[in-house]
Every structure is written in structure tokens, then in C-alpha cells.
Amino acid sequence: MFAVCIRNRVEGIQSSTQEAVNSIGEVSGVISEVSNVSQAIASAVEEQSITTKEIARNVTQTSDAASTVSSGVTESASASGEITKSIAEVDQAAKKTSAAATQTQQAGVALADLATELQGLVGQFQV
């Protein structure tokens, strides 16, 4: 009877040990799954970091391009202003030239009238 009691205890210990081994195996499997998920998360975070850096680089390039375009537009506006000023100056010069040409024409007509009158007066003094 004493042997049966020891046997029952040994079988109980063996059964408990087997359950502990099975539990440890399950815990090990869960730890392995957690490790795999952690690695996947780390990989995804790294990819997001790379993508974020690329987006930041693209934003910087876009900003630089916008600054270049803005500078070009400013230069074009300045050049357009200078061209407009030059055209206005040419227009003023053309108007002055036109006015002077009109005055020259009027003076030419007056001179022709005087020449005709002078010729008439000279014609009266024939010798």
C-alpha cells in the first residue's frame, strides 16, 4: 500500500511536470509570435521613417522650386516694368517728334508763303 501511495505521488508529479512542460511550450510559442509581430512592427516603422524622410525631401525640393519660380516671376515683373517705362518714353519721344514735324511743316508752309511773297516783291523791282 505504501508502494501504491508512492506510485500515485510519482504519477501525480509526472503529470504535473508534463503539464508544466506543455505550458512552457505554449508560453514559448506565444513569445515567438510576439517576437514575430514585434519584428513586423519594427520593419513597418522603419519603412514609415524612410517614407517620411522622402516626403520631407520632396517638400523641400518643391519649396526650392517654388522659390525659384517666385524669383523668376519677380524678375519678369521687374523687366516688364522697365519695358513698359521704355515704351512710354518712346511714345513720348514719338509724340514730340510728331509735334516737331508738324511745326516744321507749318514753318515750311510759312516759309513757302514768304518766298512767294518775296518773289512777288522782287518781281516788282525790275530794272
C-alpha positions as CSV (number, residue, x, y, z in Angstrom):
1,M,0.0,0.0,0.0
2,F,2.9,2.2,0.8
3,A,4.2,1.5,-2.7
4,V,0.9,2.4,-4.3
5,C,0.9,5.7,-2.4
6,I,4.4,6.5,-3.6
7,R,3.4,5.4,-7.2
8,N,0.4,7.7,-7.1
9,R,2.5,10.6,-5.9
10,V,5.2,9.9,-8.6
11,E,2.5,9.7,-11.3
12,G,1.0,13.0,-9.9
13,I,4.4,14.6,-10.0
14,Q,5.0,13.3,-13.6
15,S,1.5,14.5,-14.7
16,S,2.2,18.0,-13.1
17,T,5.6,18.1,-14.7
18,Q,4.1,17.2,-18.1
19,E,1.5,19.9,-17.7
20,A,4.3,22.4,-16.8
21,V,6.3,21.3,-19.9
22,N,3.2,21.8,-22.1
23,S,2.5,25.2,-20.5
24,I,6.1,26.2,-21.1
25,G,5.9,25.1,-24.7
26,E,2.7,27.2,-25.2
27,V,4.3,30.2,-23.5
28,S,7.4,29.7,-25.8
29,G,5.1,29.7,-28.8
30,V,3.3,32.9,-27.7
31,I,6.7,34.5,-27.1
32,S,7.8,33.5,-30.6
33,E,4.6,35.0,-32.0
34,V,5.1,38.2,-30.1
35,S,8.7,38.4,-31.3
36,N,7.5,38.0,-35.0
37,V,4.8,40.7,-34.5
38,S,7.4,43.0,-32.9
39,Q,9.8,42.5,-35.8
40,A,7.0,43.2,-38.3
41,I,6.1,46.4,-36.4
42,A,9.7,47.5,-36.3
43,S,10.0,46.9,-40.1
44,A,6.8,48.9,-40.7
45,V,8.1,51.7,-38.5
46,E,11.4,51.7,-40.4
47,E,9.5,51.9,-43.8
48,Q,7.4,54.7,-42.5
49,S,10.5,56.6,-41.4
50,I,12.1,56.2,-44.8
51,T,8.8,57.3,-46.5
52,T,8.5,60.3,-44.2
53,K,12.1,61.3,-44.9
54,E,11.4,61.0,-48.7
55,I,8.3,63.1,-48.3
56,A,10.2,65.7,-46.4
57,R,12.9,65.8,-49.1
58,N,10.2,66.2,-51.8
59,V,8.6,69.0,-49.9
60,T,12.0,70.7,-49.6
61,Q,12.6,70.3,-53.4
62,T,9.1,71.6,-54.1
63,S,9.7,74.6,-51.8
64,D,13.1,75.3,-53.6
65,A,11.4,75.1,-57.0
66,A,8.6,77.4,-55.8
67,S,11.2,79.9,-54.6
68,T,13.0,79.7,-58.0
69,V,9.7,80.3,-59.8
70,S,8.8,83.2,-57.5
71,S,12.2,84.7,-58.1
72,G,11.7,84.3,-61.9
73,V,8.3,85.9,-61.7
74,T,9.7,88.8,-59.7
75,E,12.4,89.3,-62.3
76,S,9.9,89.1,-65.1
77,A,7.7,91.6,-63.4
78,S,10.6,94.0,-63.0
79,A,11.7,93.5,-66.6
80,S,8.1,94.1,-67.7
81,G,8.0,97.3,-65.7
82,E,11.2,98.5,-67.3
83,I,9.9,97.6,-70.8
84,T,6.7,99.5,-70.1
85,K,8.7,102.5,-68.9
86,S,10.8,102.3,-72.1
87,I,7.7,102.1,-74.3
88,A,6.3,105.1,-72.6
89,E,9.5,107.0,-73.2
90,V,9.5,106.0,-76.8
91,D,5.8,107.1,-77.1
92,Q,6.7,110.5,-75.6
93,A,9.6,110.9,-78.0
94,A,7.4,109.9,-80.9
95,K,4.8,112.5,-79.8
96,K,7.5,115.2,-79.5
97,T,8.8,114.2,-82.9
98,S,5.3,114.3,-84.4
99,A,4.7,117.8,-82.8
100,A,8.1,119.0,-84.1
101,A,7.4,117.6,-87.6
102,T,4.0,119.5,-87.5
103,Q,5.8,122.6,-86.5
104,T,8.4,122.0,-89.2
105,Q,5.7,121.6,-91.8
106,Q,3.9,124.7,-90.7
107,A,7.2,126.6,-90.8
108,G,7.8,125.2,-94.2
109,V,4.4,126.4,-95.4
110,A,5.0,129.8,-93.9
111,L,8.5,129.9,-95.5
112,A,7.0,129.0,-98.8
113,D,4.4,131.7,-98.4
114,L,7.1,134.2,-97.6
115,A,9.2,133.0,-100.5
116,T,6.2,133.5,-102.8
117,E,5.6,137.0,-101.4
118,L,9.3,137.8,-101.6
119,Q,9.4,136.7,-105.2
120,G,6.4,138.9,-105.9
121,L,8.1,141.9,-104.3
122,V,11.4,141.2,-106.1
123,G,9.4,140.9,-109.3
124,Q,8.1,144.5,-108.9
125,F,11.6,145.9,-108.8
126,Q,12.7,145.1,-112.3
127,V,15.5,147.2,-113.7
